[in-house]
Amino acid sequence: MHLLQRMTALGLLGLASGCTPSAPVPPPAAASEDPLAIEDKPPNAEGQPMLDDLARVARDADRIVVVEHSSPYDTNNSSNSATRPAERRYREAVLTGTRKQPFLATLEGIDPYVSDWATACVFEPHHRFEFYKGKKRTHTLEICFQCGELRWDGTRNPVPQAFYAGLEPFIESLGMQPERDWQALAR
């Protein structure tokens, strides 16, 4: 109500001073004024620390082993058994020296925007990045492209929304597929 009074007073002041009034443009409604208003969050770069941490681990690694593999959920009998089925490796690529550069370039090209969106599916990773220094594995990154989720022991920072779509072309360049009929492949 106060806003309308101020706008009227300004209009009258403008008329008194000889200005031609124009139709006032009301300011956008704040969320507190309209409970149904949707606030767009400004772009953020909250995923940059995760990308930076992953790039640092990749640069420090002597080798990175990228594995396309089965998941325990690929077979129907895995949920009925006390023992998990053995992992099957479908493809493997070893990145050393300059072969790590395309992976690092991929990370640099990913938009660091983090969304509040959350997934609600079962985590079924079929791709793993294993980072090694000498013979010791220093970090492991498991990725599920189907639900857009990952598990990484390298950071707790938020994951950029574009991470999975940004990583897909790199996975394909290694002769792997981000998504396929994993159950049929496990038979």
C-alpha positions in Angstrom: 0.0 0.0 0.0 2.8 2.4 0.8 4.3 1.8 -2.7 1.0 3.0 -4.3 1.0 6.1 -2.1 4.6 6.9 -3.1 4.0 6.4 -6.8 0.9 8.7 -6.6 2.9 11.4 -4.8 5.7 11.2 -7.4 3.2 11.5 -10.2 1.5 14.6 -8.6 5.0 16.1 -8.1 5.8 15.5 -11.7 2.6 17.2 -12.9 3.3 20.2 -10.7 6.7 20.6 -12.2 5.4 20.4 -15.8 6.6 16.8 -16.5 4.4 14.6 -18.7 3.5 11.5 -16.6 4.1 8.1 -18.0 2.5 4.9 -16.9 4.3 3.8 -13.8 5.9 0.4 -14.0 5.4 -1.4 -10.8 8.5 -3.2 -9.4 8.5 -7.0 -9.6 6.7 -8.7 -6.7 9.0 -10.0 -4.0 8.5 -13.5 -2.8 7.4 -12.3 0.6 4.5 -10.3 -1.1 3.4 -13.2 -3.3 3.7 -16.7 -1.9 3.3 -18.2 -5.4 6.1 -16.1 -7.0 9.0 -18.1 -8.3 12.4 -16.6 -7.5 15.1 -17.4 -10.0 18.5 -17.8 -8.4 21.3 -16.0 -10.0 23.9 -18.1 -11.7 26.5 -19.5 -9.4 29.8 -21.2 -9.6 29.5 -23.4 -6.5 30.7 -26.5 -8.4 34.1 -24.9 -9.2 35.8 -26.3 -6.1 34.7 -29.8 -7.0 36.0 -29.4 -10.6 39.3 -27.9 -9.3 39.8 -30.7 -6.8 39.2 -33.3 -9.4 41.6 -31.6 -11.8 44.2 -31.4 -9.1 43.9 -35.1 -8.4 44.1 -35.9 -12.1 47.2 -33.8 -12.6 48.9 -35.3 -9.6 48.1 -38.9 -10.6 50.8 -41.0 -12.4 47.9 -42.8 -14.2 44.2 -42.7 -14.3 42.3 -46.0 -15.1 38.8 -45.4 -16.5 36.7 -48.5 -16.2 33.3 -49.3 -17.7 31.9 -52.1 -15.5 28.9 -54.0 -14.3 26.8 -53.0 -11.3 25.5 -55.5 -8.7 21.9 -54.4 -9.7 22.4 -55.5 -13.3 21.3 -59.1 -12.6 17.9 -60.0 -11.2 19.4 -62.5 -8.7 21.7 -59.9 -7.1 19.0 -58.6 -4.7 18.1 -62.2 -3.6 21.7 -63.2 -2.8 23.7 -62.5 0.3 26.9 -62.3 -1.9 27.2 -59.6 -4.5 28.0 -60.8 -8.1 31.5 -60.3 -9.2 32.2 -57.1 -11.2 32.6 -57.5 -14.9 34.9 -55.1 -16.7 33.6 -54.3 -20.2 36.2 -51.7 -21.2 39.3 -50.1 -19.6 41.4 -47.1 -20.6 44.7 -46.0 -19.0 45.5 -42.3 -19.1 49.1 -41.3 -18.5 51.1 -38.2 -19.4 49.6 -36.3 -22.3 46.7 -38.8 -22.5 45.3 -37.1 -19.4 45.0 -33.8 -21.2 41.6 -34.4 -22.9 40.2 -35.3 -19.4 41.6 -32.1 -17.9 40.3 -30.1 -20.8 36.9 -31.6 -20.4 36.8 -30.6 -16.7 37.8 -27.0 -17.6 34.9 -26.9 -20.1 32.2 -27.9 -17.6 29.9 -25.1 -16.4 30.3 -24.9 -12.6 26.6 -24.0 -11.9 25.1 -26.0 -9.1 21.3 -26.6 -9.1 19.2 -27.5 -6.1 17.8 -30.4 -8.0 18.2 -33.8 -6.4 18.0 -37.3 -7.9 15.8 -40.0 -6.5 17.0 -43.1 -8.1 19.1 -46.1 -7.1 22.8 -45.4 -7.6 24.0 -47.9 -10.2 27.5 -46.8 -11.3 28.9 -48.3 -14.5 32.0 -46.0 -14.9 34.9 -45.6 -12.5 37.9 -43.4 -12.5 40.8 -44.8 -10.4 43.6 -42.4 -9.7 47.1 -43.9 -8.9 50.4 -42.6 -7.7 52.9 -45.4 -8.2 51.0 -48.6 -7.3 48.8 -46.9 -4.7 45.2 -45.9 -5.6 44.8 -42.5 -4.2 41.2 -41.7 -5.2 38.1 -43.3 -6.8 35.3 -41.7 -8.6 32.2 -43.8 -9.4 29.6 -42.3 -11.8 26.1 -43.2 -12.7 25.1 -41.4 -15.9 21.6 -42.8 -15.7 20.6 -40.9 -12.6 23.3 -38.2 -12.7 25.0 -39.1 -9.4 28.5 -39.8 -8.3 30.5 -41.0 -5.3 34.0 -39.6 -4.9 36.3 -39.9 -2.0 38.2 -36.7 -3.0 35.8 -33.9 -2.0 32.5 -33.1 -0.4 31.9 -30.1 -2.6 28.7 -29.8 -4.7 28.7 -31.3 -8.2 27.9 -29.0 -11.1 24.7 -29.7 -12.9 26.5 -30.0 -16.3 29.1 -32.5 -15.0 27.5 -35.6 -16.4 26.6 -34.2 -19.8 30.0 -32.6 -20.0 31.8 -35.9 -19.2 29.7 -38.0 -21.7 31.8 -37.0 -24.9 35.0 -37.9 -23.1 33.6 -41.3 -22.0 32.5 -41.9 -25.6 36.0 -40.9 -26.9 37.4 -43.8 -24.9 35.1 -46.2 -26.7 32.7 -46.5 -23.7 29.0 -45.7 -23.5 27.5 -43.5 -20.8 24.2 -45.5 -21.0 23.3 -48.8 -22.4 21.2 -51.9 -21.6 23.4 -53.0 -18.7 21.1 -55.9 -17.7 21.3 -57.5 -21.2 25.1 -57.0 -21.1 25.3 -58.8 -17.8 23.6 -61.9 -19.0 
